[in-house]
Amino acid sequence: MPRYRLTVEYAGTGYVGWQRQDDAESVQGTIEAAFKRFCGEDVAVHGSGRTDAGVHALGQVAHVDVDRDWPTYKVRDAVNAHLQSMGARIAILDASVVAPDFDARFSALRRHYLYRIITRWTPLVLERERAWWVKRPLDAAAMHEAAQRLVGHHDFSTFRSTSCQSRSPVKTLDRLDVSVCGHDGAIEIRASARSFLHNQIRSFAGTLKMVGDGKWTPDDVAVALEARDRKRCGPVAPPQGLYFLSVDY
């Protein structure tokens, strides 16, 4: 039984998130349905990480086992054809055969995310559901300075959803950078770590936006981190600005 590694792109709008649900359309469930149409098997597609409703992916990684040894291009193209016929906003960018012990989730060394904020007075049209629209300019330099207070090995209870199922709030954040990019002046927040808590990056983004607004200082962010108290977190940023970029193995 060969195991395939899949690199997956999707627009999260309209999905309840990555995880399969019986009564709603999910990314995982949609890919599994496309495989059923392709090879006639009920397969389980295992992702490297879950994404919430409305969150996008440019390089989600998953693995799947099937009974027949299909050429990798056939897996990619046939599954994509079925996804298209289903009207899915999902594409398999790449498929490759991997060792039986490869696990998209547990073999991962580092995950990378991007959060996008576009600041302008007029509403977003082309970027609607693809970024967080903020009407007024933000101080990206101050946001970056504040972000560095969060990098490292910390108890991130302040930035953890109350529904988070992780055993521990202690994580090591390898990178949290804020910069201005692109012709539209988008503010990009890039985060890297082996793993993240539920809502951690959106909690970071909402808190850093408070700094960009001038309502908080970098020191306020450090104090919130040390408080280890969810009530000390800034507002959680909306999901449409968040992208799962890639995974290192």
Secondary structure, 3 states (H helix, E strand, C coil): CCEEEEEEEECCCCCCECCCECCECCHHHHHHHHHHHHHCCCCCCEECCCCECCCEEEEEEEEEECCCCCCHHHHHHHHHHHHHHCCCCEEEEEEEEECCCCCCCCCCCEEEEEEEEEECCCCCCCCCCCCEEECCCCCHHHHHHHHCCCCEEEECHHHCCCCCCCCCCEEEEEEEEEEEECCCCEEEEEEEECCCCCCHHHHHHHHHHHHHCCCCCHHHHHHHHHHCCHHHCCCCCCHHHEEEEEEEC
